[in-house]
Amino acid sequence: MDYPGCFAMTELHHGSNVQGLQTVATFDPLTDEFIIDTPNDGAIKWWIGNAAVHGKFATVFAKLMLPTHDTKGVSDMGVHAFIVPIRDFETHQTLPGIEIHDCGHKVGLNGVDNGALRFRSVRIPRDNLLNRFGDVSQDGKYTSSLPSINKRFAATLGELVGGRVGLAYSSVSVLKIAATIAIRYSLLRQQFGPPKQPEVAILDYQSHQHKLMPMLASTYAFHFATLHLVEKYAEMKKTHDEQLVGDVHSLSAGLKAYVTGYTAKSLSICREACGGHGYAAVNRFGSLRNDHDIFQTFEGDNTVLLQQVAGDLLKQYKEKFQGGTLTVTWNYLRESMNLYLSQPNPVTARWESEDHLRDPKFQLDAFRYRTSRLLQSVAVRLRKHSKTLGSFGAWNRCLNHLLTLAESHIESVILAKFIEAVQNCPDASSRAALKLICDLYALERIWKDIGTYRNVDYVAPNKAKAIHKLAEYLSFRVRNIARELIDAFDIPDHVTRAPIAMQSDAYSHYTQYVGF
């Protein structure tokens, strides 16, 4: 920690489109150096963590420009990473040619030091190129083990996967804290009740159960899905298996986008569920919401990441029909695509018994059927529109469809991991509780998208009603063990910190805070 650094990728004008970065690193063969330059204001490095106050050097992402002997003068080799000292290691003074400013006050995470960097013809040794995927010799010759700019770029950005894994897992922790505060308070707070009888806990109201119990079920679902992702990531780092690299790349993109988006919405719901006391800063919803909000943007904007998932699914779909194989994460499409795309069975479309609706096979089949239909239909639409609009225009025309496909697929993966966790649970009573919330997660998601299932007659009207009714009943049953489910997160009071979520004497903690 003597020489803290910073990761200087994002620019004022370019974030998600990293290949469009404008900072340049031009090789000078006479001095054996690279010259780092910010050609315009749009190329100023922005939101660089650790830059404004602490950073001694930066890993700068820039377009590598090599001199040529033709009329163009230079050749653009694509985005590469360079180590650029930004402050003197002894005096901490900003080095010549470098300008640094703080990015200013933010909505949240103001403990994070975000700065902006401008480079004016800053020279660094040739050795400062991070050259795992591409190198430059002293005479200006470029060599790489990867055949194209796109492949080198993909390999360079592959390391961002770790950040996405961490964000998905961290977002679940934020959701656990918010759910803990909201549910504990909803069990404590009483409001109204039958005439001449004690008031009832607000969690006894169906409307409150509808807000919080499916969210609690989703929190458990995300816990198991992100735990699986962390394990896959650890395995990938150990083995460097190519199949696993692609698998983790798409899974981390999808889970990061889906979980952080869900958590951001849920924080507002939890605040509302606690009424006026949820608005008190000490009860933390404001700070949790503000600090978590950026999770939807950094390490990959969620809308962009979901498009990566959709693109990967389409690639696998195309390969399937050309005799190729599908990757591990998507293998349910390989195994059952034809089954899922056949006409719905008119008999099972009417089955409405509780045993059938709580059967993991029915739930998983329903999720996967929807994903398969979306994948097939968007492939047909893209093919049709690309003839007149070109590939970019066709993608944009189908963009909402593609995002829905990616979310549907990620939900299928989440449910599969939840079902697996339930089946592997060694304790019978814990397994029964997990099964209950797994069923609530699955049926609530099916009901939320019931129009899709009705449109293709996958679910008959009577079955749709039965799904809705059972989801409400399961919410009521989950309410009865909500305290135990929250306690199982094992979050200590000094971590939860909200007075209204204290496990005992919540009101006395709250009143002490304001001075009583």
Contacts in CASP RR format, 6 or more apart in sequence:
PFRMAT RR
TARGET T0000
AUTHOR 0000-0000-0000
METHOD contacts of the structure
MODEL  1
MDYPGCFAMTELHHGSNVQGLQTVATFDPLTDEFIIDTPNDGAIKWWIGN
AAVHGKFATVFAKLMLPTHDTKGVSDMGVHAFIVPIRDFETHQTLPGIEI
HDCGHKVGLNGVDNGALRFRSVRIPRDNLLNRFGDVSQDGKYTSSLPSIN
KRFAATLGELVGGRVGLAYSSVSVLKIAATIAIRYSLLRQQFGPPKQPEV
AILDYQSHQHKLMPMLASTYAFHFATLHLVEKYAEMKKTHDEQLVGDVHS
LSAGLKAYVTGYTAKSLSICREACGGHGYAAVNRFGSLRNDHDIFQTFEG
DNTVLLQQVAGDLLKQYKEKFQGGTLTVTWNYLRESMNLYLSQPNPVTAR
WESEDHLRDPKFQLDAFRYRTSRLLQSVAVRLRKHSKTLGSFGAWNRCLN
HLLTLAESHIESVILAKFIEAVQNCPDASSRAALKLICDLYALERIWKDI
GTYRNVDYVAPNKAKAIHKLAEYLSFRVRNIARELIDAFDIPDHVTRAPI
AMQSDAYSHYTQYVGF
3 56 0 8 1.000
3 57 0 8 1.000
3 89 0 8 1.000
4 50 0 8 1.000
4 54 0 8 1.000
4 55 0 8 1.000
4 56 0 8 1.000
5 50 0 8 1.000
5 54 0 8 1.000
5 55 0 8 1.000
5 56 0 8 1.000
5 57 0 8 1.000
5 58 0 8 1.000
5 59 0 8 1.000
6 48 0 8 1.000
6 49 0 8 1.000
6 50 0 8 1.000
6 51 0 8 1.000
6 55 0 8 1.000
6 57 0 8 1.000
6 58 0 8 1.000
6 59 0 8 1.000
6 86 0 8 1.000
7 48 0 8 1.000
7 49 0 8 1.000
7 50 0 8 1.000
7 58 0 8 1.000
7 59 0 8 1.000
8 45 0 8 1.000
8 48 0 8 1.000
8 51 0 8 1.000
8 58 0 8 1.000
8 59 0 8 1.000
8 60 0 8 1.000
8 61 0 8 1.000
8 84 0 8 1.000
8 117 0 8 1.000
9 15 0 8 1.000
9 18 0 8 1.000
9 21 0 8 1.000
9 45 0 8 1.000
9 61 0 8 1.000
10 45 0 8 1.000
10 46 0 8 1.000
10 47 0 8 1.000
10 48 0 8 1.000
11 21 0 8 1.000
11 22 0 8 1.000
11 23 0 8 1.000
11 42 0 8 1.000
11 43 0 8 1.000
11 44 0 8 1.000
11 45 0 8 1.000
11 46 0 8 1.000
12 41 0 8 1.000
12 42 0 8 1.000
12 43 0 8 1.000
12 44 0 8 1.000
12 46 0 8 1.000
12 116 0 8 1.000
13 22 0 8 1.000
13 42 0 8 1.000
13 43 0 8 1.000
14 20 0 8 1.000
14 21 0 8 1.000
14 22 0 8 1.000
14 42 0 8 1.000
15 301 0 8 1.000
16 300 0 8 1.000
16 301 0 8 1.000
16 304 0 8 1.000
18 61 0 8 1.000
18 79 0 8 1.000
18 153 0 8 1.000
18 157 0 8 1.000
19 78 0 8 1.000
19 79 0 8 1.000
19 153 0 8 1.000
20 79 0 8 1.000
21 43 0 8 1.000
21 61 0 8 1.000
21 62 0 8 1.000
21 63 0 8 1.000
21 79 0 8 1.000
22 38 0 8 1.000
22 39 0 8 1.000
22 40 0 8 1.000
22 42 0 8 1.000
22 43 0 8 1.000
22 63 0 8 1.000
23 36 0 8 1.000
23 37 0 8 1.000
23 38 0 8 1.000
23 39 0 8 1.000
23 43 0 8 1.000
23 45 0 8 1.000
23 60 0 8 1.000
23 61 0 8 1.000
23 62 0 8 1.000
23 63 0 8 1.000
23 119 0 8 1.000
24 36 0 8 1.000
24 37 0 8 1.000
24 39 0 8 1.000
24 62 0 8 1.000
24 63 0 8 1.000
24 65 0 8 1.000
25 34 0 8 1.000
25 35 0 8 1.000
25 36 0 8 1.000
25 37 0 8 1.000
25 60 0 8 1.000
25 62 0 8 1.000
25 63 0 8 1.000
25 64 0 8 1.000
25 65 0 8 1.000
25 80 0 8 1.000
25 82 0 8 1.000
25 129 0 8 1.000
26 34 0 8 1.000
26 35 0 8 1.000
26 37 0 8 1.000
26 65 0 8 1.000
26 67 0 8 1.000
26 74 0 8 1.000
27 33 0 8 1.000
27 34 0 8 1.000
27 35 0 8 1.000
27 64 0 8 1.000
27 65 0 8 1.000
27 66 0 8 1.000
27 67 0 8 1.000
27 126 0 8 1.000
27 136 0 8 1.000
27 140 0 8 1.000
28 34 0 8 1.000
28 35 0 8 1.000
28 123 0 8 1.000
29 67 0 8 1.000
29 138 0 8 1.000
29 139 0 8 1.000
29 140 0 8 1.000
31 123 0 8 1.000
32 125 0 8 1.000
32 126 0 8 1.000
32 138 0 8 1.000
33 123 0 8 1.000
33 124 0 8 1.000
33 125 0 8 1.000
33 126 0 8 1.000
34 64 0 8 1.000
34 82 0 8 1.000
34 123 0 8 1.000
34 124 0 8 1.000
34 125 0 8 1.000
34 126 0 8 1.000
34 128 0 8 1.000
34 129 0 8 1.000
35 121 0 8 1.000
35 122 0 8 1.000
35 123 0 8 1.000
36 60 0 8 1.000
36 62 0 8 1.000
36 82 0 8 1.000
36 84 0 8 1.000
36 119 0 8 1.000
36 121 0 8 1.000
36 122 0 8 1.000
36 123 0 8 1.000
36 124 0 8 1.000
37 119 0 8 1.000
37 120 0 8 1.000
37 121 0 8 1.000
37 122 0 8 1.000
38 44 0 8 1.000
38 45 0 8 1.000
38 117 0 8 1.000
38 118 0 8 1.000
38 119 0 8 1.000
38 120 0 8 1.000
44 116 0 8 1.000
44 117 0 8 1.000
44 118 0 8 1.000
45 51 0 8 1.000
45 58 0 8 1.000
45 60 0 8 1.000
45 116 0 8 1.000
45 117 0 8 1.000
45 118 0 8 1.000
46 103 0 8 1.000
46 115 0 8 1.000
46 116 0 8 1.000
47 103 0 8 1.000
47 114 0 8 1.000
47 115 0 8 1.000
47 116 0 8 1.000
47 298 0 8 1.000
48 58 0 8 1.000
48 114 0 8 1.000
48 115 0 8 1.000
48 116 0 8 1.000
48 117 0 8 1.000
49 112 0 8 1.000
49 113 0 8 1.000
49 114 0 8 1.000
49 115 0 8 1.000
50 113 0 8 1.000
51 58 0 8 1.000
51 86 0 8 1.000
51 100 0 8 1.000
51 113 0 8 1.000
51 114 0 8 1.000
51 115 0 8 1.000
51 116 0 8 1.000
51 117 0 8 1.000
52 100 0 8 1.000
52 101 0 8 1.000
52 102 0 8 1.000
52 103 0 8 1.000
52 113 0 8 1.000
52 114 0 8 1.000
52 115 0 8 1.000
52 116 0 8 1.000
53 102 0 8 1.000
53 113 0 8 1.000
54 113 0 8 1.000
55 86 0 8 1.000
55 87 0 8 1.000
56 85 0 8 1.000
56 86 0 8 1.000
56 87 0 8 1.000
56 89 0 8 1.000
56 92 0 8 1.000
57 83 0 8 1.000
57 84 0 8 1.000
57 85 0 8 1.000
57 86 0 8 1.000
57 87 0 8 1.000
58 83 0 8 1.000
58 84 0 8 1.000
58 86 0 8 1.000
58 117 0 8 1.000
59 81 0 8 1.000
59 82 0 8 1.000
59 83 0 8 1.000
59 84 0 8 1.000
59 130 0 8 1.000
60 81 0 8 1.000
60 82 0 8 1.000
60 83 0 8 1.000
60 84 0 8 1.000
60 117 0 8 1.000
60 119 0 8 1.000
61 79 0 8 1.000
61 80 0 8 1.000
61 81 0 8 1.000
61 82 0 8 1.000
62 79 0 8 1.000
62 80 0 8 1.000
62 82 0 8 1.000
63 76 0 8 1.000
63 77 0 8 1.000
63 78 0 8 1.000
63 79 0 8 1.000
63 80 0 8 1.000
64 76 0 8 1.000
64 77 0 8 1.000
64 78 0 8 1.000
64 79 0 8 1.000
64 80 0 8 1.000
64 129 0 8 1.000
64 136 0 8 1.000
64 142 0 8 1.000
65 74 0 8 1.000
65 75 0 8 1.000
65 76 0 8 1.000
65 77 0 8 1.000
66 74 0 8 1.000
66 75 0 8 1.000
66 77 0 8 1.000
66 136 0 8 1.000
66 140 0 8 1.000
66 142 0 8 1.000
67 73 0 8 1.000
67 74 0 8 1.000
67 75 0 8 1.000
67 140 0 8 1.000
68 74 0 8 1.000
68 75 0 8 1.000
77 142 0 8 1.000
77 149 0 8 1.000
78 149 0 8 1.000
78 152 0 8 1.000
78 153 0 8 1.000
79 153 0 8 1.000
79 156 0 8 1.000
80 129 0 8 1.000
80 130 0 8 1.000
80 134 0 8 1.000
80 152 0 8 1.000
80 156 0 8 1.000
81 129 0 8 1.000
81 130 0 8 1.000
81 156 0 8 1.000
82 124 0 8 1.000
82 128 0 8 1.000
82 129 0 8 1.000
82 130 0 8 1.000
83 124 0 8 1.000
83 128 0 8 1.000
83 130 0 8 1.000
84 98 0 8 1.000
84 119 0 8 1.000
84 122 0 8 1.000
84 124 0 8 1.000
84 128 0 8 1.000
85 95 0 8 1.000
85 124 0 8 1.000
86 94 0 8 1.000
86 95 0 8 1.000
86 98 0 8 1.000
86 100 0 8 1.000
86 117 0 8 1.000
87 93 0 8 1.000
87 94 0 8 1.000
87 95 0 8 1.000
88 95 0 8 1.000
94 100 0 8 1.000
95 122 0 8 1.000
96 122 0 8 1.000
97 119 0 8 1.000
97 120 0 8 1.000
97 121 0 8 1.000
97 122 0 8 1.000
98 117 0 8 1.000
98 118 0 8 1.000
98 119 0 8 1.000
98 120 0 8 1.000
98 122 0 8 1.000
99 117 0 8 1.000
99 118 0 8 1.000
99 120 0 8 1.000
100 115 0 8 1.000
100 116 0 8 1.000
100 117 0 8 1.000
101 115 0 8 1.000
101 116 0 8 1.000
102 113 0 8 1.000
102 114 0 8 1.000
102 115 0 8 1.000
102 116 0 8 1.000
103 114 0 8 1.000
103 115 0 8 1.000
103 116 0 8 1.000
104 114 0 8 1.000
106 112 0 8 1.000
106 114 0 8 1.000
106 294 0 8 1.000
107 290 0 8 1.000
107 293 0 8 1.000
107 294 0 8 1.000
108 287 0 8 1.000
108 290 0 8 1.000
108 291 0 8 1.000
108 293 0 8 1.000
108 294 0 8 1.000
109 290 0 8 1.000
109 291 0 8 1.000
109 294 0 8 1.000
126 136 0 8 1.000
126 138 0 8 1.000
129 135 0 8 1.000
129 136 0 8 1.000
132 155 0 8 1.000
133 144 0 8 1.000
133 145 0 8 1.000
133 146 0 8 1.000
133 152 0 8 1.000
133 155 0 8 1.000
133 156 0 8 1.000
134 142 0 8 1.000
134 143 0 8 1.000
134 144 0 8 1.000
134 145 0 8 1.000
134 146 0 8 1.000
134 152 0 8 1.000
135 142 0 8 1.000
135 143 0 8 1.000
135 144 0 8 1.000
136 142 0 8 1.000
136 143 0 8 1.000
137 143 0 8 1.000
144 152 0 8 1.000
146 152 0 8 1.000
146 155 0 8 1.000
158 245 0 8 1.000
158 249 0 8 1.000
160 299 0 8 1.000
160 300 0 8 1.000
161 233 0 8 1.000
161 248 0 8 1.000
161 249 0 8 1.000
161 252 0 8 1.000
162 233 0 8 1.000
162 252 0 8 1.000
163 252 0 8 1.000
163 299 0 8 1.000
164 252 0 8 1.000
164 253 0 8 1.000
164 255 0 8 1.000
164 256 0 8 1.000
164 299 0 8 1.000
164 300 0 8 1.000
164 305 0 8 1.000
165 226 0 8 1.000
165 229 0 8 1.000
165 230 0 8 1.000
165 233 0 8 1.000
165 248 0 8 1.000
165 252 0 8 1.000
165 256 0 8 1.000
166 230 0 8 1.000
167 256 0 8 1.000
167 260 0 8 1.000
167 295 0 8 1.000
167 298 0 8 1.000
167 299 0 8 1.000
168 222 0 8 1.000
168 226 0 8 1.000
168 229 0 8 1.000
168 252 0 8 1.000
168 255 0 8 1.000
168 256 0 8 1.000
168 259 0 8 1.000
168 260 0 8 1.000
169 226 0 8 1.000
169 227 0 8 1.000
169 229 0 8 1.000
169 230 0 8 1.000
170 295 0 8 1.000
171 222 0 8 1.000
171 256 0 8 1.000
171 259 0 8 1.000
171 260 0 8 1.000
171 261 0 8 1.000
171 263 0 8 1.000
171 292 0 8 1.000
171 295 0 8 1.000
172 219 0 8 1.000
172 222 0 8 1.000
172 223 0 8 1.000
172 226 0 8 1.000
172 259 0 8 1.000
172 263 0 8 1.000
174 263 0 8 1.000
174 267 0 8 1.000
174 288 0 8 1.000
174 292 0 8 1.000
174 295 0 8 1.000
175 215 0 8 1.000
175 218 0 8 1.000
175 219 0 8 1.000
175 222 0 8 1.000
175 259 0 8 1.000
175 262 0 8 1.000
175 263 0 8 1.000
175 266 0 8 1.000
176 219 0 8 1.000
176 223 0 8 1.000
176 489 0 8 1.000
176 491 0 8 1.000
177 284 0 8 1.000
177 288 0 8 1.000
177 491 0 8 1.000
177 495 0 8 1.000
177 496 0 8 1.000
178 263 0 8 1.000
178 266 0 8 1.000
178 267 0 8 1.000
178 270 0 8 1.000
178 285 0 8 1.000
178 288 0 8 1.000
179 212 0 8 1.000
179 215 0 8 1.000
179 216 0 8 1.000
179 219 0 8 1.000
179 266 0 8 1.000
179 270 0 8 1.000
179 486 0 8 1.000
180 486 0 8 1.000
180 489 0 8 1.000
180 491 0 8 1.000
180 496 0 8 1.000
180 501 0 8 1.000
181 270 0 8 1.000
181 274 0 8 1.000
181 283 0 8 1.000
181 284 0 8 1.000
181 285 0 8 1.000
181 496 0 8 1.000
181 498 0 8 1.000
181 500 0 8 1.000
181 501 0 8 1.000
182 212 0 8 1.000
182 269 0 8 1.000
182 270 0 8 1.000
182 273 0 8 1.000
182 274 0 8 1.000
183 203 0 8 1.000
183 212 0 8 1.000
183 216 0 8 1.000
183 482 0 8 1.000
183 483 0 8 1.000
183 486 0 8 1.000
184 483 0 8 1.000
184 486 0 8 1.000
184 500 0 8 1.000
184 501 0 8 1.000
184 502 0 8 1.000
184 503 0 8 1.000
184 506 0 8 1.000
185 273 0 8 1.000
185 274 0 8 1.000
185 277 0 8 1.000
185 278 0 8 1.000
185 500 0 8 1.000
185 501 0 8 1.000
185 506 0 8 1.000
186 201 0 8 1.000
186 202 0 8 1.000
186 203 0 8 1.000
186 208 0 8 1.000
186 212 0 8 1.000
186 273 0 8 1.000
186 274 0 8 1.000
187 201 0 8 1.000
187 203 0 8 1.000
187 482 0 8 1.000
187 483 0 8 1.000
188 201 0 8 1.000
188 500 0 8 1.000
188 506 0 8 1.000
188 507 0 8 1.000
189 201 0 8 1.000
189 202 0 8 1.000
189 274 0 8 1.000
189 277 0 8 1.000
190 198 0 8 1.000
190 199 0 8 1.000
190 200 0 8 1.000
190 201 0 8 1.000
190 202 0 8 1.000
191 199 0 8 1.000
191 200 0 8 1.000
191 202 0 8 1.000
192 199 0 8 1.000
192 200 0 8 1.000
193 199 0 8 1.000
193 200 0 8 1.000
202 208 0 8 1.000
202 273 0 8 1.000
203 209 0 8 1.000
203 212 0 8 1.000
203 479 0 8 1.000
203 482 0 8 1.000
204 479 0 8 1.000
206 472 0 8 1.000
206 475 0 8 1.000
206 476 0 8 1.000
208 273 0 8 1.000
209 475 0 8 1.000
209 476 0 8 1.000
209 478 0 8 1.000
209 479 0 8 1.000
210 472 0 8 1.000
210 475 0 8 1.000
211 269 0 8 1.000
211 272 0 8 1.000
211 273 0 8 1.000
212 269 0 8 1.000
212 270 0 8 1.000
212 273 0 8 1.000
212 482 0 8 1.000
213 440 0 8 1.000
213 474 0 8 1.000
213 475 0 8 1.000
213 478 0 8 1.000
213 479 0 8 1.000
213 482 0 8 1.000
214 440 0 8 1.000
214 441 0 8 1.000
214 444 0 8 1.000
214 471 0 8 1.000
214 475 0 8 1.000
215 266 0 8 1.000
215 269 0 8 1.000
215 270 0 8 1.000
216 437 0 8 1.000
216 478 0 8 1.000
216 482 0 8 1.000
216 485 0 8 1.000
216 486 0 8 1.000
217 437 0 8 1.000
217 438 0 8 1.000
217 440 0 8 1.000
217 441 0 8 1.000
217 444 0 8 1.000
217 478 0 8 1.000
218 262 0 8 1.000
218 266 0 8 1.000
218 441 0 8 1.000
220 418 0 8 1.000
220 434 0 8 1.000
220 437 0 8 1.000
220 438 0 8 1.000
220 441 0 8 1.000
220 485 0 8 1.000
221 414 0 8 1.000
221 415 0 8 1.000
221 417 0 8 1.000
221 418 0 8 1.000
221 437 0 8 1.000
221 438 0 8 1.000
221 441 0 8 1.000
222 255 0 8 1.000
222 259 0 8 1.000
222 262 0 8 1.000
222 414 0 8 1.000
224 414 0 8 1.000
224 417 0 8 1.000
224 418 0 8 1.000
224 420 0 8 1.000
224 421 0 8 1.000
225 255 0 8 1.000
225 259 0 8 1.000
225 413 0 8 1.000
225 414 0 8 1.000
225 417 0 8 1.000
225 418 0 8 1.000
226 255 0 8 1.000
226 259 0 8 1.000
228 417 0 8 1.000
229 248 0 8 1.000
229 251 0 8 1.000
229 252 0 8 1.000
229 255 0 8 1.000
232 244 0 8 1.000
232 247 0 8 1.000
232 248 0 8 1.000
232 251 0 8 1.000
233 248 0 8 1.000
233 252 0 8 1.000
235 241 0 8 1.000
235 244 0 8 1.000
236 244 0 8 1.000
236 245 0 8 1.000
236 247 0 8 1.000
236 248 0 8 1.000
243 327 0 8 1.000
243 328 0 8 1.000
244 328 0 8 1.000
246 327 0 8 1.000
247 327 0 8 1.000
247 328 0 8 1.000
247 329 0 8 1.000
249 308 0 8 1.000
250 308 0 8 1.000
250 309 0 8 1.000
250 312 0 8 1.000
250 327 0 8 1.000
250 329 0 8 1.000
251 329 0 8 1.000
251 413 0 8 1.000
253 300 0 8 1.000
253 305 0 8 1.000
253 306 0 8 1.000
253 308 0 8 1.000
253 309 0 8 1.000
254 305 0 8 1.000
254 306 0 8 1.000
254 308 0 8 1.000
254 309 0 8 1.000
254 406 0 8 1.000
254 410 0 8 1.000
255 410 0 8 1.000
255 413 0 8 1.000
255 414 0 8 1.000
256 299 0 8 1.000
256 300 0 8 1.000
256 302 0 8 1.000
256 305 0 8 1.000
257 296 0 8 1.000
257 302 0 8 1.000
257 303 0 8 1.000
257 305 0 8 1.000
257 306 0 8 1.000
257 309 0 8 1.000
257 406 0 8 1.000
257 410 0 8 1.000
258 306 0 8 1.000
258 407 0 8 1.000
258 410 0 8 1.000
258 411 0 8 1.000
258 414 0 8 1.000
260 292 0 8 1.000
260 295 0 8 1.000
260 296 0 8 1.000
260 302 0 8 1.000
261 295 0 8 1.000
261 296 0 8 1.000
261 302 0 8 1.000
263 292 0 8 1.000
263 295 0 8 1.000
264 289 0 8 1.000
264 292 0 8 1.000
264 293 0 8 1.000
264 295 0 8 1.000
264 296 0 8 1.000
267 285 0 8 1.000
267 286 0 8 1.000
267 288 0 8 1.000
267 289 0 8 1.000
267 292 0 8 1.000
268 289 0 8 1.000
270 285 0 8 1.000
271 278 0 8 1.000
271 279 0 8 1.000
271 285 0 8 1.000
271 286 0 8 1.000
271 289 0 8 1.000
274 283 0 8 1.000
274 285 0 8 1.000
274 500 0 8 1.000
277 283 0 8 1.000
277 500 0 8 1.000
277 510 0 8 1.000
278 285 0 8 1.000
278 500 0 8 1.000
279 285 0 8 1.000
281 287 0 8 1.000
282 498 0 8 1.000
282 499 0 8 1.000
282 510 0 8 1.000
282 513 0 8 1.000
283 498 0 8 1.000
283 499 0 8 1.000
283 500 0 8 1.000
283 501 0 8 1.000
284 497 0 8 1.000
284 498 0 8 1.000
296 302 0 8 1.000
303 403 0 8 1.000
306 402 0 8 1.000
306 403 0 8 1.000
306 406 0 8 1.000
306 407 0 8 1.000
307 399 0 8 1.000
307 402 0 8 1.000
307 403 0 8 1.000
307 406 0 8 1.000
309 406 0 8 1.000
309 409 0 8 1.000
309 410 0 8 1.000
310 378 0 8 1.000
310 402 0 8 1.000
310 403 0 8 1.000
310 405 0 8 1.000
310 406 0 8 1.000
311 402 0 8 1.000
312 327 0 8 1.000
312 330 0 8 1.000
313 330 0 8 1.000
313 333 0 8 1.000
313 375 0 8 1.000
313 405 0 8 1.000
313 406 0 8 1.000
313 409 0 8 1.000
314 375 0 8 1.000
314 378 0 8 1.000
314 379 0 8 1.000
314 382 0 8 1.000
316 326 0 8 1.000
316 327 0 8 1.000
316 330 0 8 1.000
316 333 0 8 1.000
317 333 0 8 1.000
317 375 0 8 1.000
317 376 0 8 1.000
317 379 0 8 1.000
318 379 0 8 1.000
319 325 0 8 1.000
319 326 0 8 1.000
320 326 0 8 1.000
320 333 0 8 1.000
320 334 0 8 1.000
320 337 0 8 1.000
325 334 0 8 1.000
326 333 0 8 1.000
326 334 0 8 1.000
329 413 0 8 1.000
330 409 0 8 1.000
332 368 0 8 1.000
332 412 0 8 1.000
332 416 0 8 1.000
333 340 0 8 1.000
333 368 0 8 1.000
333 371 0 8 1.000
333 372 0 8 1.000
333 375 0 8 1.000
336 368 0 8 1.000
336 372 0 8 1.000
337 372 0 8 1.000
340 365 0 8 1.000
340 368 0 8 1.000
340 369 0 8 1.000
340 371 0 8 1.000
340 372 0 8 1.000
340 373 0 8 1.000
341 372 0 8 1.000
341 373 0 8 1.000
341 376 0 8 1.000
344 369 0 8 1.000
344 456 0 8 1.000
344 457 0 8 1.000
344 458 0 8 1.000
346 457 0 8 1.000
348 362 0 8 1.000
349 457 0 8 1.000
349 458 0 8 1.000
349 459 0 8 1.000
349 460 0 8 1.000
349 463 0 8 1.000
350 460 0 8 1.000
350 462 0 8 1.000
350 463 0 8 1.000
351 463 0 8 1.000
352 462 0 8 1.000
352 463 0 8 1.000
352 465 0 8 1.000
352 466 0 8 1.000
354 470 0 8 1.000
356 362 0 8 1.000
357 439 0 8 1.000
357 443 0 8 1.000
357 466 0 8 1.000
357 467 0 8 1.000
357 470 0 8 1.000
358 435 0 8 1.000
358 439 0 8 1.000
358 470 0 8 1.000
360 419 0 8 1.000
360 422 0 8 1.000
360 423 0 8 1.000
360 438 0 8 1.000
360 442 0 8 1.000
363 415 0 8 1.000
363 419 0 8 1.000
363 439 0 8 1.000
363 442 0 8 1.000
363 443 0 8 1.000
363 446 0 8 1.000
364 412 0 8 1.000
364 415 0 8 1.000
364 416 0 8 1.000
364 419 0 8 1.000
364 442 0 8 1.000
366 442 0 8 1.000
366 446 0 8 1.000
366 453 0 8 1.000
366 458 0 8 1.000
366 459 0 8 1.000
367 408 0 8 1.000
367 411 0 8 1.000
367 412 0 8 1.000
367 415 0 8 1.000
367 442 0 8 1.000
367 445 0 8 1.000
367 446 0 8 1.000
368 412 0 8 1.000
369 458 0 8 1.000
370 408 0 8 1.000
370 449 0 8 1.000
370 452 0 8 1.000
370 453 0 8 1.000
371 405 0 8 1.000
371 408 0 8 1.000
371 409 0 8 1.000
371 412 0 8 1.000
373 452 0 8 1.000
373 456 0 8 1.000
374 401 0 8 1.000
374 404 0 8 1.000
374 405 0 8 1.000
374 408 0 8 1.000
375 405 0 8 1.000
375 409 0 8 1.000
377 401 0 8 1.000
378 398 0 8 1.000
378 401 0 8 1.000
378 402 0 8 1.000
378 405 0 8 1.000
381 394 0 8 1.000
381 397 0 8 1.000
381 398 0 8 1.000
381 401 0 8 1.000
382 394 0 8 1.000
382 395 0 8 1.000
382 398 0 8 1.000
384 394 0 8 1.000
385 393 0 8 1.000
385 394 0 8 1.000
385 397 0 8 1.000
385 398 0 8 1.000
386 393 0 8 1.000
386 394 0 8 1.000
389 396 0 8 1.000
389 397 0 8 1.000
395 402 0 8 1.000
411 445 0 8 1.000
415 438 0 8 1.000
415 441 0 8 1.000
415 442 0 8 1.000
415 445 0 8 1.000
418 438 0 8 1.000
418 441 0 8 1.000
419 438 0 8 1.000
421 434 0 8 1.000
422 431 0 8 1.000
422 434 0 8 1.000
422 435 0 8 1.000
422 438 0 8 1.000
425 431 0 8 1.000
425 434 0 8 1.000
433 481 0 8 1.000
433 484 0 8 1.000
433 485 0 8 1.000
436 474 0 8 1.000
436 477 0 8 1.000
436 478 0 8 1.000
436 481 0 8 1.000
437 478 0 8 1.000
437 485 0 8 1.000
439 474 0 8 1.000
440 471 0 8 1.000
440 474 0 8 1.000
440 475 0 8 1.000
440 478 0 8 1.000
443 467 0 8 1.000
443 470 0 8 1.000
443 471 0 8 1.000
443 474 0 8 1.000
444 471 0 8 1.000
446 453 0 8 1.000
446 459 0 8 1.000
446 467 0 8 1.000
447 464 0 8 1.000
447 467 0 8 1.000
447 468 0 8 1.000
447 471 0 8 1.000
450 459 0 8 1.000
450 464 0 8 1.000
450 467 0 8 1.000
450 468 0 8 1.000
453 459 0 8 1.000
453 464 0 8 1.000
454 461 0 8 1.000
454 464 0 8 1.000
459 467 0 8 1.000
478 485 0 8 1.000
493 501 0 8 1.000
493 502 0 8 1.000
493 503 0 8 1.000
496 502 0 8 1.000
499 506 0 8 1.000
499 507 0 8 1.000
499 509 0 8 1.000
499 510 0 8 1.000
499 513 0 8 1.000
500 506 0 8 1.000
500 510 0 8 1.000
502 509 0 8 1.000
END
